């Protein structure tokens, strides 16, 4: 009897394994869980430095994750700029002179849609984002060449090329005026701040300037203001929607090496009206309020206070102008009405901070040059209140925007 039991026991493992295998096969036939759908979608892009140059990535999320990892994103290649309008991301490829419209479905899958070539227009290279005027009307501005290209972002077709007066001094290497960002206002005008990067420090433009385009009659006007010298190619935005023409590093650096002695301040701040005029009742000399050596930039205006990055009075310009940007700077929060200031230290650990987008009316900022070497995505909660909401992994953040 014991031998009989021993004999059967020897075959039991095979029998059991067969049963287990059958059971496992049955389990494998269960219906997989379908991808979760979401009605919301946020787009984010990262730029990653490689030995051969920067590579760009894009990802879609229901909400901003704690980590933005480029390895989990869609690779876009080099020489691209990411932005969005409505429910679609758009990617400009400066090498190919193409604009690609992407689609993000309810499972947050990103797929390339229509591709529009601008090669025949002469548009190429690193270019500012287009001004999306409506669902069927958008504009690329090539003001150095005296051209504005209108296209339909819905059908992804070029509508027309508009010849306009070229931007003055854009072709002069001693001055190099340029535009980058464009702003659609409540009056139906599109405004572009004008900047310069002078090769000759004695030739920095001694005026502020904006370009104002009217889509109704396809006309462009260049508007100057001599209360301050030329500023930056993007506006500082107020949390109330106001647009401010702000100082620029290139002009501040030119001031340190110029032989000129009499010119408007390089550290002013002007307000731009929605109709494309400078507000004659508004002017603040930030440099005078701060007793600063120079004002490099105004990051934002919140609650009537302007966050200003500057070099204090102890700054001594380096003998080599190429080293100028390496000099230490400080931040201050300037009360534009009271014309007083307070020290601001919240950004010191992040290095240079820049705006990268807006979600539900809240501004977000990226950074580079942090002492830790880390990148952060910062949400603005007040004039001096910020919170790190995400950490980019492997690269710096270039853009975020809400699609739906």
LOROTOR-481258 format. One record per residue (C-alpha): residue number from 0; x, y, z. Coordinates in steps of 0.05 Angstrom, whole numbers, plus 5000, padded with zeros to 4 digits. Layout:
+-----+------+-------+------+
: num : east : north :   up :
+-----+------+-------+------+
: NUM :    X :     Y :    Z :
...
+-----+------+-------+------+
// end
This chain:
+-----+------+-------+------+
: num : east : north :   up :
+-----+------+-------+------+
:   0 : 5000 :  5000 : 5000 :
:   1 : 5056 :  5047 : 5017 :
:   2 : 5090 :  5032 : 4951 :
:   3 : 5025 :  5046 : 4914 :
:   4 : 5018 :  5113 : 4947 :
:   5 : 5091 :  5128 : 4933 :
:   6 : 5080 :  5113 : 4859 :
:   7 : 5021 :  5160 : 4853 :
:   8 : 5057 :  5214 : 4890 :
:   9 : 5113 :  5213 : 4840 :
:  10 : 5064 :  5234 : 4785 :
:  11 : 5026 :  5285 : 4825 :
:  12 : 5072 :  5345 : 4809 :
:  13 : 5064 :  5336 : 4734 :
:  14 : 4989 :  5332 : 4743 :
:  15 : 4986 :  5393 : 4786 :
:  16 : 5031 :  5432 : 4739 :
:  17 : 4985 :  5416 : 4682 :
:  18 : 4925 :  5442 : 4721 :
:  19 : 4963 :  5505 : 4741 :
:  20 : 4984 :  5517 : 4669 :
:  21 : 4912 :  5510 : 4646 :
:  22 : 4889 :  5558 : 4699 :
:  23 : 4942 :  5608 : 4680 :
:  24 : 4921 :  5604 : 4608 :
:  25 : 4850 :  5618 : 4628 :
:  26 : 4873 :  5678 : 4669 :
:  27 : 4912 :  5706 : 4610 :
:  28 : 4848 :  5708 : 4570 :
:  29 : 4817 :  5760 : 4615 :
:  30 : 4800 :  5826 : 4580 :
:  31 : 4856 :  5878 : 4591 :
:  32 : 4837 :  5943 : 4625 :
:  33 : 4825 :  5996 : 4572 :
:  34 : 4866 :  6061 : 4575 :
:  35 : 4834 :  6112 : 4621 :
:  36 : 4803 :  6170 : 4585 :
:  37 : 4807 :  6242 : 4609 :
:  38 : 4773 :  6305 : 4587 :
:  39 : 4830 :  6351 : 4609 :
:  40 : 4897 :  6356 : 4574 :
:  41 : 4960 :  6396 : 4589 :
:  42 : 5019 :  6399 : 4541 :
:  43 : 5091 :  6406 : 4564 :
:  44 : 5157 :  6408 : 4526 :
:  45 : 5229 :  6395 : 4549 :
:  46 : 5294 :  6411 : 4515 :
:  47 : 5351 :  6363 : 4528 :
:  48 : 5425 :  6378 : 4515 :
:  49 : 5463 :  6324 : 4477 :
:  50 : 5533 :  6322 : 4447 :
:  51 : 5503 :  6339 : 4379 :
:  52 : 5458 :  6395 : 4405 :
:  53 : 5390 :  6405 : 4437 :
:  54 : 5334 :  6354 : 4426 :
:  55 : 5262 :  6372 : 4442 :
:  56 : 5207 :  6329 : 4471 :
:  57 : 5132 :  6337 : 4484 :
:  58 : 5084 :  6303 : 4531 :
:  59 : 5010 :  6307 : 4548 :
:  60 : 4981 :  6300 : 4618 :
:  61 : 4914 :  6304 : 4654 :
:  62 : 4950 :  6346 : 4706 :
:  63 : 5023 :  6365 : 4715 :
:  64 : 5062 :  6306 : 4743 :
:  65 : 5114 :  6311 : 4798 :
:  66 : 5167 :  6290 : 4747 :
:  67 : 5171 :  6310 : 4674 :
:  68 : 5215 :  6257 : 4644 :
:  69 : 5236 :  6265 : 4571 :
:  70 : 5242 :  6189 : 4564 :
:  71 : 5167 :  6184 : 4572 :
:  72 : 5153 :  6239 : 4520 :
:  73 : 5147 :  6244 : 4445 :
:  74 : 5214 :  6262 : 4412 :
:  75 : 5208 :  6321 : 4365 :
:  76 : 5279 :  6330 : 4342 :
:  77 : 5324 :  6392 : 4340 :
:  78 : 5311 :  6464 : 4320 :
:  79 : 5238 :  6463 : 4340 :
:  80 : 5192 :  6509 : 4380 :
:  81 : 5129 :  6484 : 4415 :
:  82 : 5066 :  6523 : 4429 :
:  83 : 4991 :  6512 : 4428 :
:  84 : 4925 :  6543 : 4408 :
:  85 : 4857 :  6516 : 4427 :
:  86 : 4861 :  6440 : 4434 :
:  87 : 4922 :  6430 : 4390 :
:  88 : 4997 :  6435 : 4400 :
:  89 : 5036 :  6464 : 4342 :
:  90 : 5110 :  6451 : 4329 :
:  91 : 5153 :  6496 : 4286 :
:  92 : 5214 :  6463 : 4254 :
:  93 : 5263 :  6517 : 4234 :
:  94 : 5307 :  6471 : 4193 :
:  95 : 5251 :  6444 : 4150 :
:  96 : 5210 :  6509 : 4152 :
:  97 : 5148 :  6469 : 4171 :
:  98 : 5092 :  6477 : 4222 :
:  99 : 5061 :  6412 : 4246 :
: 100 : 4993 :  6409 : 4279 :
: 101 : 4988 :  6355 : 4332 :
: 102 : 4927 :  6320 : 4361 :
: 103 : 4920 :  6296 : 4433 :
: 104 : 4864 :  6245 : 4443 :
: 105 : 4825 :  6230 : 4507 :
: 106 : 4877 :  6178 : 4527 :
: 107 : 4930 :  6232 : 4521 :
: 108 : 4962 :  6199 : 4461 :
: 109 : 4999 :  6249 : 4417 :
: 110 : 4998 :  6242 : 4342 :
: 111 : 5022 :  6286 : 4286 :
: 112 : 4969 :  6315 : 4241 :
: 113 : 4974 :  6363 : 4182 :
: 114 : 5042 :  6393 : 4163 :
: 115 : 5046 :  6462 : 4131 :
: 116 : 5109 :  6481 : 4093 :
: 117 : 5132 :  6553 : 4093 :
: 118 : 5194 :  6539 : 4051 :
: 119 : 5167 :  6580 : 3992 :
: 120 : 5157 :  6641 : 4037 :
: 121 : 5230 :  6644 : 4058 :
: 122 : 5212 :  6633 : 4131 :
: 123 : 5265 :  6590 : 4166 :
: 124 : 5308 :  6583 : 4228 :
: 125 : 5293 :  6602 : 4300 :
: 126 : 5228 :  6640 : 4298 :
: 127 : 5178 :  6670 : 4346 :
: 128 : 5111 :  6636 : 4355 :
: 129 : 5055 :  6658 : 4308 :
: 130 : 5000 :  6703 : 4331 :
: 131 : 4936 :  6661 : 4333 :
: 132 : 4882 :  6712 : 4318 :
: 133 : 4824 :  6663 : 4309 :
: 134 : 4811 :  6590 : 4293 :
: 135 : 4822 :  6605 : 4219 :
: 136 : 4870 :  6664 : 4222 :
: 137 : 4942 :  6665 : 4247 :
: 138 : 5005 :  6704 : 4229 :
: 139 : 5080 :  6694 : 4225 :
: 140 : 5120 :  6759 : 4227 :
: 141 : 5183 :  6765 : 4186 :
: 142 : 5191 :  6840 : 4195 :
: 143 : 5265 :  6840 : 4179 :
: 144 : 5245 :  6819 : 4109 :
: 145 : 5182 :  6863 : 4108 :
: 146 : 5135 :  6803 : 4105 :
: 147 : 5077 :  6777 : 4145 :
: 148 : 5051 :  6707 : 4127 :
: 149 : 4977 :  6694 : 4142 :
: 150 : 4955 :  6622 : 4149 :
: 151 : 4894 :  6582 : 4169 :
: 152 : 4911 :  6539 : 4231 :
: 153 : 4847 :  6498 : 4221 :
: 154 : 4858 :  6477 : 4148 :
: 155 : 4934 :  6487 : 4154 :
: 156 : 4940 :  6527 : 4090 :
: 157 : 4976 :  6592 : 4074 :
: 158 : 4925 :  6646 : 4060 :
: 159 : 4969 :  6704 : 4037 :
: 160 : 5036 :  6738 : 4043 :
: 161 : 5031 :  6811 : 4063 :
: 162 : 5085 :  6860 : 4044 :
: 163 : 5099 :  6913 : 4097 :
: 164 : 5152 :  6965 : 4114 :
: 165 : 5212 :  6927 : 4141 :
: 166 : 5235 :  6938 : 4213 :
: 167 : 5287 :  6993 : 4215 :
: 168 : 5359 :  6972 : 4230 :
: 169 : 5342 :  6898 : 4229 :
: 170 : 5395 :  6886 : 4175 :
: 171 : 5448 :  6929 : 4208 :
: 172 : 5497 :  6886 : 4247 :
: 173 : 5516 :  6946 : 4289 :
: 174 : 5445 :  6950 : 4316 :
: 175 : 5406 :  6886 : 4298 :
: 176 : 5335 :  6904 : 4317 :
: 177 : 5287 :  6845 : 4319 :
: 178 : 5219 :  6820 : 4342 :
: 179 : 5200 :  6753 : 4373 :
: 180 : 5135 :  6750 : 4413 :
: 181 : 5068 :  6776 : 4390 :
: 182 : 5006 :  6793 : 4431 :
: 183 : 4934 :  6795 : 4407 :
: 184 : 4897 :  6849 : 4445 :
: 185 : 4824 :  6863 : 4462 :
: 186 : 4821 :  6917 : 4407 :
: 187 : 4838 :  6867 : 4352 :
: 188 : 4910 :  6892 : 4344 :
: 189 : 4973 :  6849 : 4346 :
: 190 : 5031 :  6881 : 4383 :
: 191 : 5104 :  6860 : 4379 :
: 192 : 5158 :  6891 : 4424 :
: 193 : 5222 :  6909 : 4388 :
: 194 : 5291 :  6892 : 4416 :
: 195 : 5363 :  6902 : 4394 :
: 196 : 5430 :  6866 : 4402 :
: 197 : 5480 :  6918 : 4380 :
: 198 : 5547 :  6897 : 4354 :
: 199 : 5570 :  6969 : 4363 :
: 200 : 5556 :  6990 : 4435 :
: 201 : 5552 :  7063 : 4414 :
: 202 : 5493 :  7047 : 4369 :
: 203 : 5441 :  7018 : 4417 :
: 204 : 5373 :  7049 : 4400 :
: 205 : 5357 :  7106 : 4447 :
: 206 : 5282 :  7095 : 4446 :
: 207 : 5230 :  7042 : 4462 :
: 208 : 5193 :  7013 : 4403 :
: 209 : 5135 :  6967 : 4386 :
: 210 : 5106 :  6942 : 4320 :
: 211 : 5030 :  6944 : 4315 :
: 212 : 4994 :  6902 : 4263 :
: 213 : 4921 :  6912 : 4244 :
: 214 : 4892 :  6849 : 4213 :
: 215 : 4831 :  6887 : 4189 :
: 216 : 4871 :  6927 : 4138 :
: 217 : 4937 :  6889 : 4137 :
: 218 : 4976 :  6951 : 4159 :
: 219 : 5035 :  6955 : 4206 :
: 220 : 5057 :  7015 : 4247 :
: 221 : 5122 :  7025 : 4285 :
: 222 : 5112 :  7065 : 4348 :
: 223 : 5169 :  7096 : 4388 :
: 224 : 5176 :  7126 : 4457 :
: 225 : 5238 :  7165 : 4479 :
: 226 : 5228 :  7159 : 4554 :
: 227 : 5273 :  7098 : 4556 :
: 228 : 5324 :  7063 : 4512 :
: 229 : 5307 :  6999 : 4474 :
: 230 : 5282 :  6940 : 4515 :
: 231 : 5265 :  6867 : 4509 :
: 232 : 5230 :  6827 : 4454 :
: 233 : 5176 :  6801 : 4501 :
: 234 : 5130 :  6840 : 4547 :
: 235 : 5125 :  6832 : 4622 :
: 236 : 5052 :  6814 : 4635 :
: 237 : 5012 :  6840 : 4693 :
: 238 : 4965 :  6792 : 4730 :
: 239 : 4910 :  6840 : 4708 :
: 240 : 4928 :  6828 : 4635 :
: 241 : 4967 :  6893 : 4626 :
: 242 : 5028 :  6893 : 4580 :
: 243 : 5093 :  6926 : 4600 :
: 244 : 5152 :  6943 : 4555 :
: 245 : 5212 :  6924 : 4597 :
: 246 : 5288 :  6933 : 4601 :
: 247 : 5336 :  6886 : 4566 :
: 248 : 5404 :  6856 : 4583 :
: 249 : 5433 :  6873 : 4515 :
: 250 : 5419 :  6947 : 4523 :
: 251 : 5443 :  6947 : 4596 :
: 252 : 5508 :  6914 : 4573 :
: 253 : 5516 :  6965 : 4516 :
: 254 : 5510 :  7021 : 4567 :
: 255 : 5570 :  6994 : 4605 :
: 256 : 5615 :  6997 : 4544 :
: 257 : 5588 :  7056 : 4504 :
: 258 : 5624 :  7122 : 4497 :
: 259 : 5557 :  7159 : 4496 :
: 260 : 5539 :  7199 : 4557 :
: 261 : 5470 :  7228 : 4544 :
: 262 : 5412 :  7180 : 4531 :
: 263 : 5346 :  7157 : 4561 :
: 264 : 5350 :  7108 : 4619 :
: 265 : 5362 :  7036 : 4601 :
: 266 : 5323 :  7015 : 4663 :
: 267 : 5253 :  7042 : 4651 :
: 268 : 5185 :  7010 : 4648 :
: 269 : 5128 :  7031 : 4601 :
: 270 : 5056 :  7007 : 4596 :
: 271 : 5028 :  6990 : 4528 :
: 272 : 4954 :  7002 : 4514 :
: 273 : 4912 :  6950 : 4476 :
: 274 : 4905 :  6998 : 4417 :
: 275 : 4980 :  6996 : 4406 :
: 276 : 5001 :  7061 : 4439 :
: 277 : 5047 :  7074 : 4498 :
: 278 : 5009 :  7100 : 4559 :
: 279 : 5033 :  7173 : 4565 :
: 280 : 5013 :  7174 : 4639 :
: 281 : 5055 :  7114 : 4659 :
: 282 : 5131 :  7113 : 4665 :
: 283 : 5174 :  7084 : 4720 :
: 284 : 5250 :  7091 : 4724 :
: 285 : 5268 :  7026 : 4759 :
: 286 : 5342 :  7041 : 4757 :
: 287 : 5332 :  7106 : 4796 :
: 288 : 5286 :  7073 : 4848 :
: 289 : 5336 :  7016 : 4860 :
: 290 : 5398 :  7061 : 4855 :
: 291 : 5422 :  7005 : 4810 :
: 292 : 5482 :  7001 : 4765 :
: 293 : 5437 :  6969 : 4713 :
: 294 : 5370 :  6935 : 4705 :
: 295 : 5373 :  6869 : 4667 :
: 296 : 5300 :  6848 : 4662 :
: 297 : 5231 :  6853 : 4693 :
: 298 : 5203 :  6783 : 4701 :
: 299 : 5130 :  6800 : 4716 :
: 300 : 5083 :  6851 : 4747 :
: 301 : 5035 :  6824 : 4800 :
: 302 : 4989 :  6867 : 4843 :
: 303 : 5024 :  6931 : 4820 :
: 304 : 5093 :  6903 : 4839 :
: 305 : 5147 :  6889 : 4787 :
: 306 : 5199 :  6835 : 4799 :
: 307 : 5264 :  6865 : 4776 :
: 308 : 5332 :  6833 : 4765 :
: 309 : 5389 :  6883 : 4770 :
: 310 : 5462 :  6895 : 4784 :
: 311 : 5474 :  6938 : 4845 :
: 312 : 5516 :  7001 : 4849 :
: 313 : 5579 :  6962 : 4868 :
: 314 : 5581 :  6927 : 4801 :
: 315 : 5645 :  6938 : 4760 :
: 316 : 5638 :  6919 : 4686 :
: 317 : 5689 :  6865 : 4667 :
: 318 : 5740 :  6885 : 4615 :
: 319 : 5714 :  6832 : 4568 :
: 320 : 5641 :  6845 : 4549 :
: 321 : 5632 :  6770 : 4538 :
: 322 : 5639 :  6761 : 4614 :
: 323 : 5585 :  6812 : 4629 :
: 324 : 5528 :  6761 : 4635 :
: 325 : 5568 :  6722 : 4687 :
: 326 : 5565 :  6779 : 4737 :
: 327 : 5522 :  6769 : 4799 :
: 328 : 5453 :  6800 : 4801 :
: 329 : 5399 :  6814 : 4853 :
: 330 : 5323 :  6813 : 4853 :
: 331 : 5277 :  6865 : 4881 :
: 332 : 5202 :  6874 : 4882 :
: 333 : 5186 :  6946 : 4861 :
: 334 : 5120 :  6978 : 4881 :
: 335 : 5104 :  7017 : 4817 :
: 336 : 5057 :  7066 : 4851 :
: 337 : 5095 :  7081 : 4915 :
: 338 : 5162 :  7075 : 4877 :
: 339 : 5193 :  7036 : 4934 :
: 340 : 5224 :  6967 : 4934 :
: 341 : 5237 :  6907 : 4978 :
: 342 : 5289 :  6852 : 4970 :
: 343 : 5266 :  6788 : 4936 :
: 344 : 5303 :  6724 : 4950 :
: 345 : 5254 :  6670 : 4929 :
: 346 : 5289 :  6660 : 4861 :
: 347 : 5361 :  6662 : 4884 :
: 348 : 5367 :  6586 : 4887 :
: 349 : 5337 :  6579 : 4817 :
: 350 : 5384 :  6624 : 4777 :
: 351 : 5350 :  6656 : 4717 :
: 352 : 5274 :  6648 : 4717 :
: 353 : 5231 :  6656 : 4655 :
: 354 : 5157 :  6650 : 4638 :
: 355 : 5138 :  6586 : 4602 :
: 356 : 5062 :  6588 : 4599 :
: 357 : 4995 :  6597 : 4632 :
: 358 : 4942 :  6548 : 4657 :
: 359 : 4874 :  6572 : 4679 :
: 360 : 4899 :  6644 : 4687 :
: 361 : 4959 :  6623 : 4731 :
: 362 : 5030 :  6637 : 4707 :
: 363 : 5084 :  6584 : 4707 :
: 364 : 5159 :  6593 : 4703 :
: 365 : 5220 :  6552 : 4685 :
: 366 : 5293 :  6564 : 4704 :
: 367 : 5366 :  6552 : 4686 :
: 368 : 5431 :  6565 : 4722 :
: 369 : 5409 :  6542 : 4791 :
: 370 : 5465 :  6532 : 4841 :
: 371 : 5442 :  6460 : 4850 :
: 372 : 5441 :  6447 : 4775 :
: 373 : 5368 :  6426 : 4780 :
: 374 : 5310 :  6450 : 4737 :
: 375 : 5242 :  6467 : 4765 :
: 376 : 5172 :  6483 : 4742 :
: 377 : 5146 :  6539 : 4787 :
: 378 : 5074 :  6561 : 4796 :
: 379 : 5061 :  6633 : 4815 :
: 380 : 5013 :  6641 : 4873 :
: 381 : 5025 :  6715 : 4888 :
: 382 : 5074 :  6773 : 4879 :
: 383 : 5127 :  6734 : 4918 :
: 384 : 5095 :  6666 : 4929 :
: 385 : 5118 :  6608 : 4885 :
: 386 : 5114 :  6533 : 4890 :
: 387 : 5153 :  6479 : 4854 :
: 388 : 5099 :  6436 : 4822 :
: 389 : 5143 :  6392 : 4778 :
: 390 : 5216 :  6373 : 4767 :
: 391 : 5240 :  6364 : 4695 :
: 392 : 5285 :  6303 : 4689 :
: 393 : 5343 :  6307 : 4640 :
: 394 : 5328 :  6376 : 4612 :
: 395 : 5297 :  6445 : 4620 :
: 396 : 5225 :  6461 : 4607 :
: 397 : 5208 :  6502 : 4546 :
: 398 : 5132 :  6509 : 4546 :
: 399 : 5067 :  6489 : 4579 :
: 400 : 4996 :  6502 : 4559 :
: 401 : 4926 :  6477 : 4571 :
: 402 : 4891 :  6446 : 4512 :
: 403 : 4824 :  6431 : 4545 :
+-----+------+-------+------+
// end
